[in-house]
Amino acid sequence: MQFKCNQTLPERAIHIALKGPDGKCQRGDGTGCFIANNVATTPGDMTERGCTYAGCRGVVGGPVKDAIQLTHGPIGCAFFSWGYRPHLADSDFHMKYTFVSDMNETNIVFGGEKKLLQSIIEASAEFPDAKAVFVYNTCSTALIGDDGRDVAKQAEAIIGKPVVFFECEGFRGVSQSMGHHVGNETIFRQLVGSIEPEGDFSRSINIIGDYNIKNDIRTFEYLFEALGLQIIARFTGNVSVDDLKIMHKAALNIVHCQRSATYIADMMKEKYGTPSINVTLWGIRNMAQALRAAAAFFGLETRAEEVIAHEVTRIQPYIDAYRQRLHGKRVFIYQGGPRVWHWIELLRELGMETETAATTFGHTDDYEKIFNQIPEGALVIDNPNVPEIEEILNRRRPDLFISGNKERYLAYKLGVPFVNGHTYDTGPYAGFVGMVNFARDIDKALHAPVWNILHQRARPAPATHHAAHGFEEVES
């Protein structure tokens, strides 16, 4: 499949593929090779990827609720950190305040180490209840050679609490995915296992790779507790510094996001022997399977079936009603990484089919899982840019586009119903109860009266519009 917008950027062809009639990959360059992914962005490509700093600060470290989140860099880098993602917690400190060393031109010339040390001391004095200071390095401070790790050691001795330095300068990786790795490794190295509490942890777990978007954990936390399990740490959503220090005591790690958080589960397996299971916490079937897998580890299978039966009985009438309204709709999903393959089955439970899928930072194993689940003829695209997304929406005309806030207004302008799957329109979407919320938001997006008005007045001749832009009509 060739994109009109890529005539001047033919390198993008290897990142685009169709699932052929034999189930194999038909790549845009005409070969049968698998879709290219997790490689550096082609120069000239207006990528939507985040940087390593974004993945570390915005995803992994940022949700820790009682740490001072300090960016060592120019003020512009701090803009990203403030309220970008709704990692809710029972305290709003991490969402309410952001901190930055505010590097200026003079600091770039003469170095910013003194300013960083001063910033850590001042922030700690201003907020003495904070349990740690997390310092995130940026491109500029890395390029001038600031030794932030040494400053962190000095500051730790002065303020008497952990100062965790993340070497997450934006240019380190090809996308935010490297920031997830840095965040996991740094927290594990500096915090996990630093306290050895006493007590019985034989039925304890960590939830790994859930970031509590719009309170997702409230939809499944009580289900695991209903099995009789104790949750030590949520990595990282509604989690405290003290929780991270003792998470090595858990008997089992339950790994949800298998792109951003498997690193710490693997390190705990290697150092402490902690086993882990991979689960999906979205959707009825996936959530039930997650509970069954956790229960099987602890010998609680009977209790798990009781919990599942109770919850499914409660929500099934709502799901059945929504399924009648959503059946047969075609979906384009564009998310960061695993959420695409997490949600294909979920949408199928609502009677919908994923016919286009894209990720920002997916790796080969993510795309393999996507290819295994999508129907023949479905399109997959790695790291799409805005012109490509616009062409997909015009040519393939999905009934629904699920993506993030950056793409919301493009979808609206093109008259395509949209649901924010990144930070959620309302949420939460995880667990059994969240599935009802997700179905409700999809139904509202698809059946909003505005689409009839738009199609009648703003797009009186869509075929003419598409032809004028060189797009082919696609059979419905």
C-alpha positions in Angstrom: 0.0 0.0 0.0 1.5 3.3 -1.1 0.6 6.6 0.6 0.3 9.8 -1.5 1.8 11.9 1.3 5.0 9.7 1.2 6.0 10.4 -2.3 8.8 12.6 -1.0 9.6 10.3 1.9 9.7 6.8 0.4 11.6 5.5 3.5 8.3 5.4 5.3 7.2 2.4 3.1 8.9 -0.2 5.3 6.8 1.1 8.3 3.5 0.4 6.6 2.0 -3.1 6.0 -1.2 -4.9 5.2 -2.1 -8.3 6.6 -2.3 -10.5 3.5 -4.9 -13.2 2.6 -2.4 -15.8 3.8 -2.1 -13.9 7.1 1.4 -12.8 6.3 2.9 -9.3 6.2 2.7 -7.4 2.9 5.0 -4.4 3.5 4.7 -1.1 1.7 8.0 -1.6 -0.1 6.6 -4.6 -1.9 8.5 -7.2 0.2 7.2 -9.8 2.6 9.4 -8.6 5.4 7.9 -7.7 8.7 7.0 -4.1 9.5 10.0 -2.0 10.6 9.8 -0.6 14.1 11.8 0.8 17.0 14.3 2.4 14.7 15.4 6.0 14.5 12.9 8.4 12.9 13.7 9.2 9.2 15.0 12.8 8.9 12.2 14.9 7.5 9.5 12.8 9.1 7.2 14.9 11.4 7.1 12.1 14.0 4.6 12.3 16.9 7.0 10.3 19.1 8.0 11.5 22.6 11.7 11.5 23.7 13.4 9.5 26.4 12.8 12.2 28.9 9.1 12.1 28.2 9.0 8.3 28.7 10.9 8.5 32.0 9.4 11.7 33.5 5.9 11.5 32.0 5.2 7.8 32.3 7.4 6.0 34.9 8.7 8.5 37.5 6.0 11.2 37.3 3.1 9.2 39.0 5.1 8.7 42.2 2.9 10.8 44.4 5.2 12.0 47.2 8.4 12.8 45.4 9.6 16.2 44.2 9.7 15.9 40.4 12.5 18.1 39.3 13.6 18.6 35.7 17.2 19.6 35.2 17.0 21.7 32.0 15.4 24.7 30.3 11.9 25.8 31.4 10.5 24.5 28.1 11.2 20.9 29.1 9.2 21.4 32.2 6.1 22.3 30.2 5.7 18.7 29.3 5.6 17.5 32.9 2.7 19.6 34.2 -0.6 17.7 34.2 0.1 16.0 30.9 -1.3 12.7 32.0 -4.0 12.2 34.7 -2.0 9.9 36.9 -4.5 10.2 39.8 -3.6 9.3 43.4 -5.0 9.9 46.8 -2.7 12.9 47.0 -2.3 15.6 44.3 1.2 16.7 45.2 2.7 15.2 42.0 0.1 16.7 39.8 -0.1 20.1 41.6 3.5 21.1 41.5 6.4 20.8 39.0 10.0 21.8 39.6 12.7 22.8 37.2 16.3 24.1 37.5 15.5 26.6 34.8 18.7 26.5 32.8 19.4 29.7 30.9 22.2 30.7 28.4 24.6 31.7 31.2 24.2 28.3 32.8 24.7 26.5 29.5 28.0 28.3 29.1 29.3 28.0 32.6 27.6 24.8 33.7 24.4 24.1 35.8 25.6 21.9 38.6 25.5 24.6 41.3 22.0 25.6 40.1 20.8 22.0 40.3 22.1 21.5 43.8 20.5 24.8 44.9 17.2 23.8 43.3 17.1 20.5 45.1 17.9 22.1 48.5 15.3 24.8 48.0 12.6 22.5 46.8 13.2 20.1 49.7 13.1 22.9 52.2 9.9 24.3 50.7 8.2 20.8 50.8 9.7 19.0 53.8 7.0 16.2 53.7 8.2 15.0 50.3 9.9 11.6 50.7 12.4 11.9 47.9 13.6 14.1 45.0 13.5 12.7 41.5 15.8 14.6 39.1 15.4 14.2 35.4 18.3 15.0 33.0 17.6 16.7 29.7 19.4 17.1 26.4 21.0 20.4 27.2 22.4 19.5 30.6 23.7 16.2 29.2 25.4 17.9 26.2 27.3 20.4 28.4 28.5 17.6 30.7 26.8 18.4 34.0 27.5 15.6 36.4 24.0 15.3 37.8 24.7 11.9 39.5 27.4 13.5 41.6 25.2 16.5 42.4 22.5 14.0 43.5 24.9 12.4 45.9 25.9 15.7 47.4 22.3 16.8 47.7 21.3 13.5 49.4 23.9 14.0 52.1 22.6 17.6 52.7 18.8 17.0 52.7 18.9 13.5 54.3 16.5 11.8 51.9 16.9 9.9 48.6 17.8 12.0 45.5 17.2 9.8 42.5 18.9 10.9 39.3 17.5 9.7 36.0 19.9 9.8 33.1 17.0 10.2 30.7 18.2 13.0 28.3 15.9 13.1 25.4 18.3 12.0 22.6 19.3 8.7 24.3 16.8 6.5 22.4 14.7 6.5 19.3 11.5 7.2 21.3 10.0 7.4 24.8 10.4 3.7 25.0 14.1 4.1 26.2 12.8 6.4 28.9 10.6 3.6 30.3 13.7 1.4 30.5 15.8 4.1 32.2 13.0 4.8 34.7 12.6 1.2 35.6 16.3 0.5 36.0 16.9 3.7 38.1 14.1 3.1 40.5 15.1 -0.5 40.9 18.8 0.3 41.5 18.2 3.2 43.9 15.0 2.4 45.8 13.7 -1.2 45.6 15.0 -3.3 48.5 16.3 -0.3 50.5 14.0 -1.3 53.4 13.4 -4.8 54.8 10.0 -4.8 56.5 8.9 -7.6 58.8 5.6 -9.4 58.3 3.8 -12.1 56.2 4.0 -11.3 52.5 3.1 -14.8 51.3 -0.1 -13.5 49.6 1.2 -10.2 48.3 1.5 -8.8 44.8 2.7 -5.8 42.9 0.7 -4.4 40.0 3.4 -3.6 37.5 2.8 -1.3 34.5 -0.5 0.4 35.4 -0.3 4.2 35.6 -3.7 4.8 37.1 -5.1 6.9 34.3 -8.3 8.4 35.5 -8.3 6.0 38.5 -8.0 2.8 36.5 -6.7 1.0 39.6 -10.1 1.5 41.4 -11.7 -0.8 38.8 -9.5 -3.8 39.5 -7.7 -3.3 42.8 -10.7 -4.5 44.8 -10.9 -7.6 42.7 -7.5 -8.8 43.6 -8.1 -7.9 47.2 -11.4 -9.9 47.0 -9.2 -12.9 46.3 -7.4 -12.3 49.6 -4.3 -10.7 48.1 -2.4 -7.8 49.5 -1.1 -5.2 47.0 2.2 -3.8 48.0 3.0 -1.4 45.2 1.4 0.0 42.0 4.3 0.6 39.6 3.7 3.5 39.1 0.2 4.9 39.8 -0.9 6.0 43.2 2.4 4.8 44.6 4.6 6.2 47.3 8.4 6.2 47.7 8.0 3.9 50.7 5.9 1.4 48.6 8.7 1.3 46.0 11.3 0.5 48.7 9.5 -2.6 49.8 8.1 -3.9 46.5 10.7 -6.7 46.5 8.8 -8.4 49.3 5.9 -9.3 46.9 5.3 -13.0 46.2 4.2 -12.3 42.6 4.4 -9.4 40.1 1.4 -8.9 37.9 2.6 -7.2 34.8 0.0 -5.2 32.8 1.9 -2.9 30.4 4.4 -5.3 28.8 6.3 -2.7 26.9 7.1 -0.1 29.6 7.4 -2.1 32.8 8.7 -5.6 32.1 12.2 -4.3 32.8 11.6 -4.0 36.6 9.8 -7.4 36.8 12.8 -9.0 35.0 15.2 -7.4 37.4 13.2 -8.5 40.4 13.1 -12.0 39.0 16.9 -12.0 38.6 17.8 -10.5 42.0 15.0 -11.7 44.3 13.5 -14.6 42.4 10.1 -12.9 42.2 8.0 -14.6 39.6 5.7 -12.6 37.3 2.7 -13.2 35.1 1.7 -11.1 32.1 -2.0 -10.0 32.1 -4.4 -7.6 30.4 -6.6 -5.6 32.7 -9.0 -4.2 30.0 -12.0 -6.1 28.8 -14.2 -8.8 30.3 -12.4 -11.9 29.1 -8.9 -10.4 29.7 -9.8 -9.2 33.2 -11.3 -12.6 34.1 -8.2 -14.4 32.8 -5.9 -12.1 34.9 -7.8 -13.0 38.0 -7.7 -16.7 37.2 -4.0 -16.5 36.6 -3.3 -14.7 39.8 -5.6 -17.0 41.8 -3.9 -20.1 40.3 -0.5 -19.0 41.5 -1.9 -18.7 45.1 -4.3 -21.7 45.0 -7.4 -19.5 45.1 -9.2 -20.7 42.0 -12.6 -21.2 43.6 -12.7 -17.7 45.1 -11.7 -16.3 41.7 -14.7 -17.9 40.0 -17.0 -16.4 42.6 -15.6 -12.9 42.1 -15.7 -13.2 38.3 -19.3 -14.5 38.3 -20.5 -11.7 40.6 -18.9 -9.0 38.5 -19.8 -10.3 35.1 -23.4 -10.8 36.2 -23.5 -7.2 37.3 -22.2 -5.6 34.0 -23.3 -8.0 31.3 -26.7 -6.4 30.7 -25.0 -3.1 30.0 -22.4 -4.7 27.7 -25.2 -6.5 25.8 -27.1 -3.3 25.2 -24.0 -1.5 24.0 -23.0 -4.4 21.8 -26.3 -4.1 19.9 -25.5 -0.4 19.1 -21.8 -0.9 18.2 -21.9 -4.2 16.3 -20.2 -4.1 12.9 -18.3 -0.9 13.4 -14.7 -0.6 12.0 -12.0 0.9 14.2 -8.6 2.6 13.7 -6.5 2.4 16.9 -3.4 4.5 17.4 -1.8 4.2 20.8 1.6 4.2 22.3 2.4 0.5 22.3 0.7 -2.5 23.8 -2.6 -0.9 24.3 -3.4 -1.6 20.6 -3.1 -5.4 21.0 -4.7 -5.2 24.5 -7.8 -3.6 23.0 -8.4 -5.6 19.8 -10.0 -8.4 21.8 -11.9 -5.9 24.0 -13.4 -4.2 20.9 -14.4 -7.6 19.5 -16.3 -8.2 22.7 -18.3 -5.1 21.8 -18.9 -6.4 18.2 -16.3 -4.1 16.6 -13.4 -4.9 14.4 -9.9 -3.3 14.3 -9.1 -2.6 10.6 -6.2 -0.2 11.1 -3.7 -0.2 13.9 -0.7 2.0 14.7 1.7 2.5 17.6 4.1 5.3 18.5 6.8 3.1 20.1 5.8 -0.5 19.6 8.5 -3.2 19.2 8.5 -6.3 17.1 6.7 -8.4 19.8 3.9 -5.8 20.0 3.4 -5.9 16.2 3.4 -9.7 16.2 0.6 -9.7 18.7 -1.3 -7.1 16.6 -0.9 -9.1 13.4 -2.1 -12.3 15.1 -5.4 -10.6 16.1 -6.4 -8.3 13.2 -8.4 -9.6 10.2 -7.0 -10.1 6.7 -6.7 -6.8 4.8 -6.1 -4.7 8.0 -3.5 -2.0 7.8 -0.7 -1.6 10.3 1.6 1.4 10.5 4.5 2.2 12.8 5.1 5.7 14.2 2.6 7.5 11.8 2.9 11.2 11.2 0.0 13.6 10.8 -0.2 13.5 7.0 -0.3 9.7 7.1 -3.0 9.7 9.7 -5.1 12.2 7.7 -4.7 10.0 4.6 -5.7 6.9 6.5 -8.8 8.6 7.9 -9.8 9.9 4.4 -9.1 6.7 2.5 -10.2 4.0 4.9 -12.9 6.0 6.6 -13.1 4.1 9.9 -16.3 4.4 11.9 -14.3 5.3 15.0 -10.8 6.6 15.6 -9.2 5.8 19.1 -6.1 7.8 19.7 -4.7 10.6 22.0 -5.4 14.3 22.4 -3.0 15.3 19.7 -5.1 13.6 17.1 -8.5 14.6 18.4 -9.1 17.7 16.4 -7.8 16.2 13.1 -10.5 13.5 13.5 -13.1 16.1 14.3 -12.2 18.2 11.3 -12.5 15.1 9.0 -15.8 14.1 10.6 -14.6 10.9 12.2 -15.9 10.0 15.6 -13.1 10.0 18.2 -12.4 8.5 21.6 -9.4 9.5 23.6 -7.7 6.2 24.5 -4.6 7.8 25.8 -5.8 9.8 28.8 -9.5 8.8 28.4 -12.5 11.1 27.8 -14.1 10.1 31.1 -12.8 6.7 32.3 -11.7 4.7 34.0 -11.6 2.0 31.3 -9.9 -0.9 33.0 -11.6 -3.8 34.7 -15.2 -5.0 34.4 -16.7 -1.7 35.5 -14.3 0.2 33.2 -15.5 -1.8 30.3 -18.9 -0.3 30.7 -17.4 3.2 30.8 -15.4 2.5 27.6 -18.5 1.2 25.8 -20.5 4.2 26.9 -17.9 6.6 25.6 -17.6 4.8 22.3 -21.4 4.9 21.9 -21.5 8.6 22.7 -18.8 9.3 20.1 -20.4 7.2 17.4 -24.0 8.3 17.8 -23.5 12.0 18.7 -26.1 14.1 16.6 -23.3 16.4 15.5 -22.1 13.9 12.8 -25.4 14.1 10.9 -25.2 17.9 10.9 -21.5 17.8 9.8 -22.2 15.4 7.0 -25.2 17.3 5.8 -23.7 20.8 5.9 -19.9 20.7 6.2 -19.3 17.8 3.9 -22.1 18.0 1.2 -19.9 16.3 -1.4 -17.3 14.1 0.3 -16.5 12.2 -2.8 -15.5 15.4 -4.5 -13.5 16.5 -1.5 -11.5 13.3 -1.5 -10.9 13.2 -5.2 -9.6 16.8 -5.0 -7.0 15.6 -2.6 -6.0 12.7 -4.7 -7.5 10.0 -2.5 -9.3 7.0 -3.9 -12.7 6.0 -2.8 -12.7 2.9 -0.6 -15.4 0.3 -0.7 -17.3 0.2 2.6 
